[in-house]
Amino acid sequence: MEPDVLGPPYERQTIDLGTDDEGPVVATLVRRRADRPTGRAVLYVHGFIDYFFQTHLADFFAERGWDFYALDLRKYGRSLLPHQTPNYCTDVSEYFPELDAAATIVRDDDGHDTLLAMGHSTGGLIVSLWAHARRDAGIVDGLFLNSPFFDLNLPWALRRPGAAAVARLARTAPKRIIRPGLGTVYGESIHADHRGEWSYDLAWKPLAGFPVRAAWLAAIRRGQQQLRAGLEIPVPVLVACSTRSFKGMKWHDSASLADAVLDVEHMVRWAPRLGRHVTLARFDGGMHDLTLSGPAVREKVFAEVGRWAEAFLGAGPTVRDEAEVRAPASRRPTEAADPAGATAPGG
């Protein structure tokens, strides 16, 4: 580990992923340790046009005895190299190698027994598909999905029939720009230079975003179709979202009290397809990244996540003795929760 751009106590490690058609590829794992050695860890994955900067989220877990790790995926944030197309992929499974590598570092190298995977927006879709693909490996003990990207925020005529046209274009012109950006409303609502309270690098997370390209959109659609067909994630899942979405393209004060990126009803509708044990929590006034919502909402989000994590994951090893030597974590399969105990979302 080396010092991170966030400064102490944040460290980072570069994960070499070889090369692709654009050249060398890396991912970046950021670590913030709890004050005392612990067997519990969080692995956070950001969304589209995003990277890890939410230090208050890391502090929340660290103060409760969890080591916090955040993964900047290939071609995002710290991992974006000059020769690369920002935030680009041709299949969601391309991210699995860095997730596997990060989980190995967390579990085997750093010796954690309990791993909570957390994904925001596109990261929520990615970690869900990864947890499903690795369901027999016993890598993940729980998932927290913060406003996951389960469907496109578009009318049905564009979501469904339009997908076939995008798929054809992705085969012939994969980097063709479908949309130059995502608008500025959400960026304005969170950045401190505008109407928000958060400071972050606008080169890594531009206000209007990066272009949406054909192959990326086709990859997301395939991933969403797989999820809607039904996954078999065998561990407890918490899906959290706002109670409403903001549909406008121009600024309005209500944008700071709703999800200004995705349709929250899609999250509610498709959450039961994740597995047998899914809990849904909705927050009035929540923004797209619930952890960036206003202070009162943020407090409720953290309180709910804390209760859920302790209820479902808190029985495992927590704080360790300072002199204990960390050993590689076991890879035992995790039993699926009894569906009778599940809290299934409606909608």
Buried (B, 14 or more C-beta within 10 A) or exposed (E): BEEBEBEEBBBBBBBEBEEBEEEEBBBBBBBBBBEEBBBBBBBBBBBBBBBBBBBEBBEBBBEBBBBBBBBBBBBBBBBBEEEBBBBBBBBBBBBBBBBBBBBBBBBBEBBBBBBBBBBBBBBBBBBBBBBBBBBEBBBBBBBBBBBBBBBBBEEEEEBEEBBEEBBEBBEEEBEBEBEEBBBBBBBBBBBEEEBBEBEBEEEBBBBBBBBBBBBBBBBBBBBBEBBBEEBEBBBBBBBBBBBBBBEEEEBEEEBBBBBBBBBBEBBBBBBBBBBBBBBBBBBEBBBBBBBBBBEEBBEBBBEBBBEBBEEBBBEEEBEBEEEEEBEEBEEEEBEBBEEEEBEEBEE
